[in-house]
Amino acid sequence: MQDLRAELVESLDEAEWNWLIPHVQRDAVIVVTEQLDLVDVGVALASDNVTSVQSWIEEQLIHKPSVSQLSDWNGDRTKRFNSLIVQPFVLIQELPA
């Protein structure tokens, strides 16, 4: 598990919205709220921790981008996010403006 966490920490990066659009189009983007650590969510997804993931979904701490979020982000294609690829998903977390 430590190796997975270390690998994901190394993969953590920033991305502009413009770069994420193709992943949204294939329905692969998951928004992670600021209450959660992006790497923790990545570890849970990669290790198939259904209990944690289901709990976060129910609490709306992770979700697909909403129509209003997509509209806002499409209006500012240089908006930046922390991002983490956990195949087949791309986890994103808004960076403060």
C-alpha positions in Angstrom: 0.0 0.0 0.0 2.9 2.4 0.7 4.3 1.8 -2.8 0.9 2.7 -4.3 0.6 5.8 -2.2 4.2 6.9 -3.1 3.5 6.2 -6.8 0.3 8.3 -6.6 2.0 11.1 -4.8 4.6 11.2 -7.6 1.8 11.3 -10.2 0.0 14.2 -8.6 0.1 17.2 -10.8 -1.6 20.4 -11.9 -3.8 20.6 -15.0 -5.6 23.3 -16.8 -9.3 22.8 -17.5 -8.6 22.8 -21.2 -6.4 19.6 -20.8 -9.2 17.9 -18.9 -12.0 18.4 -21.4 -11.3 15.2 -23.4 -11.5 13.2 -20.2 -14.8 14.8 -19.4 -16.1 13.9 -22.8 -15.4 10.2 -22.1 -17.1 10.6 -18.6 -13.8 9.8 -16.8 -13.5 12.9 -14.5 -14.3 12.7 -10.8 -14.4 15.8 -8.7 -12.9 15.5 -5.2 -14.0 18.1 -2.7 -11.4 20.0 -0.7 -12.4 18.0 2.4 -10.7 15.0 1.1 -7.0 14.3 0.2 -6.7 13.6 -3.5 -4.1 10.9 -2.9 -6.3 9.2 -0.3 -9.1 9.0 -2.8 -6.7 7.6 -5.4 -5.5 4.9 -3.1 -9.1 3.9 -2.2 -10.1 3.7 -5.9 -6.9 1.8 -6.9 -7.2 -0.7 -4.0 -11.0 -1.1 -4.6 -11.9 0.2 -1.2 -15.7 0.1 -1.9 -16.7 1.1 1.6 -14.8 4.4 1.6 -15.7 5.2 -2.0 -19.4 4.5 -1.5 -19.4 6.6 1.7 -17.7 9.6 -0.2 -20.3 9.3 -3.0 -23.2 9.3 -0.6 -21.8 12.3 1.2 -21.2 14.0 -2.2 -17.5 14.3 -1.4 -16.7 12.8 -4.8 -18.9 13.2 -7.8 -19.0 13.7 -11.5 -18.8 17.4 -12.6 -22.2 19.2 -12.4 -23.7 21.1 -15.3 -23.0 24.4 -13.5 -19.3 23.4 -12.8 -18.8 22.5 -16.4 -20.3 25.8 -17.5 -18.1 27.8 -15.1 -15.0 25.9 -16.1 -15.7 26.1 -19.8 -15.8 29.9 -19.3 -12.3 29.8 -17.9 -10.3 27.2 -19.8 -7.1 28.1 -18.0 -8.6 27.3 -14.6 -6.2 25.0 -12.8 -6.8 21.8 -10.8 -4.8 19.3 -8.9 -5.2 16.2 -10.8 -4.4 12.5 -10.4 -4.8 9.7 -12.9 -6.1 6.5 -11.5 -7.0 4.5 -14.5 -9.6 4.7 -16.0 -10.4 7.9 -14.0 -8.9 11.4 -13.7 -9.5 12.8 -10.2 -9.5 16.5 -10.0 -9.7 19.1 -7.2 -10.2 22.8 -7.7 -7.3 25.0 -6.8 -8.1 28.2 -5.0 -8.4 31.2 -7.3 
